[in-house]
Amino acid sequence: MGIQIYGFWRSIASFRVRVALKLKGLPFEEIPIDILSGEQFEAGYATVNAERVVPTFIHDGHSVYQSLAIIEYLDEIHPTPRLIPQDAKERAYARSLALMTVADAHPLVTPRVRNHLATAFRAESHAVEAWGKHWTTEGLATYERLLSHRPPEPFALGAEPGLADICIAGHVVTAEYVKLDLSPYPAVARLAERCFAMPAFSTSHPFEQPGYRAASKR
Ligand SMILES: N[C@@H](CCC(=O)N[C@@H](CS)C(=O)NCC(=O)O)C(=O)O
């Protein structure tokens, strides 16, 4: 049975899970759910994921939802290499960095929020775009302040990449989507560069996914 994930090339939460699986060297199959065309709302997928979002992670038939819960589960069933530290203070720091994007910045720029701004509040596309840029900038600025208090060495918590790096790298991909200049955020840019120098990150990048290639050929 192994590991399957329902994901989507453009999904940052799917990116997070893809990187974690690749850092751990765990093979998986990705089943695409096109969240831009609304496939997440089809009845079949609602039985897979009650929230109608990706990713959904399936391990030997058992489902886990939410990228953070999935990465924690992976660390428990396959502890090497560890993505979340064992020391309580370090673990809390890793989760804090992760949640700044997972819980705070990223949910504000998901398709369901952007679509709701347009349909319920008649926001024009330039306003929705400005909204996305605003919240992504807030996230970048938060990370820059934090990384200047505790400089990466070379990753956020030390010598090896982990949960915090995965989440920050995903936030940087969002910044790419909304065409933000990273030069005001040099510590974030350097950390992302280190991450994407690793195959686990670079091959998980949305633009490296078969779905992106297929979509860009159309
Ligand atoms: N907090 C969730 C985020 C789930 C989520 O919002 N996923 C997005 C893609 S990154 C999605 O499926 N959006 C569908 C929509 O907004 O309609 C996680 O980290 O797994």
The ligand as an SDF file (V2000), in Angstrom:
LIG
                    3D

 20 19  0  0  0  0  0  0  0  0999 V2000
   -3.2140   24.2490    6.7650 N   0  0  0  0  0  0  0  0  0  0  0  0
   -3.3410   23.3000    5.6900 C   0  0  0  0  0  0  0  0  0  0  0  0
   -3.5460   24.0630    4.3910 C   0  0  0  0  0  0  0  0  0  0  0  0
   -4.4500   23.3240    3.4860 C   0  0  0  0  0  0  0  0  0  0  0  0
   -4.8060   24.2250    2.2920 C   0  0  0  0  0  0  0  0  0  0  0  0
   -5.3620   25.3050    2.4590 O   0  0  0  0  0  0  0  0  0  0  0  0
   -4.4320   23.7590    1.1150 N   0  0  0  0  0  0  0  0  0  0  0  0
   -4.6870   24.5420   -0.0660 C   0  0  0  0  0  0  0  0  0  0  0  0
   -3.5880   24.3560   -1.0630 C   0  0  0  0  0  0  0  0  0  0  0  0
   -2.0260   24.8770   -0.4400 S   0  0  0  0  0  0  0  0  0  0  0  0
   -5.9900   24.0830   -0.6870 C   0  0  0  0  0  0  0  0  0  0  0  0
   -6.2230   22.9090   -0.8550 O   0  0  0  0  0  0  0  0  0  0  0  0
   -6.8220   25.0380   -1.0320 N   0  0  0  0  0  0  0  0  0  0  0  0
   -8.0720   24.7780   -1.6690 C   0  0  0  0  0  0  0  0  0  0  0  0
   -8.9380   25.9990   -1.6120 C   0  0  0  0  0  0  0  0  0  0  0  0
   -8.4870   27.0090   -1.1000 O   0  0  0  0  0  0  0  0  0  0  0  0
  -10.0560   25.8950   -2.0860 O   0  0  0  0  0  0  0  0  0  0  0  0
   -2.0690   22.4440    5.5780 C   0  0  0  0  0  0  0  0  0  0  0  0
   -1.0210   22.9440    5.9790 O   0  0  0  0  0  0  0  0  0  0  0  0
   -2.1520   21.2960    5.1260 O   0  0  0  0  0  0  0  0  0  0  0  0
  1  2  1  0
  2  3  1  0
  2 18  1  0
  3  4  1  0
  4  5  1  0
  5  6  2  0
  5  7  1  0
  7  8  1  0
  8  9  1  0
  8 11  1  0
  9 10  1  0
 11 12  2  0
 11 13  1  0
 13 14  1  0
 14 15  1  0
 15 16  2  0
 15 17  1  0
 18 19  2  0
 18 20  1  0
M  END
$$$$
